């Protein structure tokens, strides 16, 4: 099934990684770095190991494959341009592996020799397949002793609030978090994907009471989340109407009290309104939940289970499976009490009008606002549950790293969470935690009006994709499951748009652009993959025999540049581990696809001599594999036809 292909690849990958040793480094650029460093060493009089690190990427292939910025050598009293000339001149000529290096301003540029490169890179990709680009070493506790195991990371992402539809923020968290988990898994980490559901609080009391008034069990079973949403809207409206006179009375009472006037009469009016209000009833219901009242919990649990069932379907479409469904409700009371007590004992928290709060300015964090951690009525808050949760997770999983993928609206919340953990004597835990903060999506609406629900958004994009696909009768008729293909294309369009910019920047949701086949879009990437698959199908390629192709026949500049681009992929992956930006991968995939699409006319397969045909197919299959690897890393499902 297409929907699980990337998870499957990941499992296979984990298996192959466990039998891998340090000698198996699969990064051809690393090989060239060491090779160049060895030759450079006697020329610049420095150990080769130090030089390896100085060899940098080039901006574009016309500037060479690797380069040495002369300034990085930190030699005193030399003019970098002259020195660059000197080094290039002293570099061995007639090398089998490198084309002679040339100097450009203050850099020495190195070019891989095409013959050597192609023979090195194409067989490597064809034999390592989906493992190509992965690197198990960053994730090992000790690379010298792989048997000591992998480092553990918790990636907490998606985390929607139950009984409600996904909104844009949750979608972004899901897409980015899915990518981050795959990235770490590919780099040898043991990854725990955690969904921290918003499943606790007074609003679930409100919803439960609403359901008792307007809900239907039948609708709930059939159409769970939509029905719950409907109920929630109805009951919230009633609550909002009741709030108007209540708030007005409260305001009058405040004003009179300030003036020292008598408010007994107003209080008398207020009391029954409050007692009868949905807000108060919701509070009472939630109190019962907090007190573990079985009946109150039964309805809530039904909402939670049904919500998870529904989410799982959405996650499957996005190639995501969670290892843990945690949630606010599951944070233990005991741990919350422990944390509150410890904060009090260390004088980090203080009393404030019956509530308990932390004044961060008093603890060296002037930029952070004060935060309440216990309400007047003794109940804990969102922050309190996170404060306890961080300890529970550390005790249970012993993570080496934990990443929260949450919208930038919660920057302050996360900063407060980490700061409190740090100053309460747990710097060793807070140091392991980080927040990947993303900007919001604007304008998720169609011409028909505003859509709030992810399902509606996908449906709308899917309809557009279906229209495009239908335009080509022949191709359409060859599709096994056009619905499924349209679904994948729609999700690709949405995800690629989401992953294109810097994570911290928000973006404008643009239906027209994301569904276009021109420009750097999801459909364009899928088309590139489908086209390679189609070339292989039409040529009746036997993929198993490509290993014996005579690669020395690949002489054209197009073939060479494509191979140079394919060689960069493992570097792109390891660089992405540093940037944590999906755009690092996407930008590369688009560049590589451009190199591909300009090759088709020159490197034809059908009609070529059998030997040449075989060599070109080997190159195309290597390109398809790299495209597949990059797309699945991003969480996409590459299609073979569209
Ligand atoms: N459920 C929250 C929301 O929708 C996001 C949870 C983020 N994670 C956390 N540990 N606080 O806003």
Boltz pocket constraint, residues with backbone or C-beta under 6 A from the ligand:
constraints:
  - pocket:
      binder: B
      contacts: [[A, 156], [A, 158], [A, 159], [A, 160], [A, 161], [A, 196], [A, 197], [A, 198], [A, 386], [A, 404], [A, 405], [A, 406]]
      max_distance: 6.0
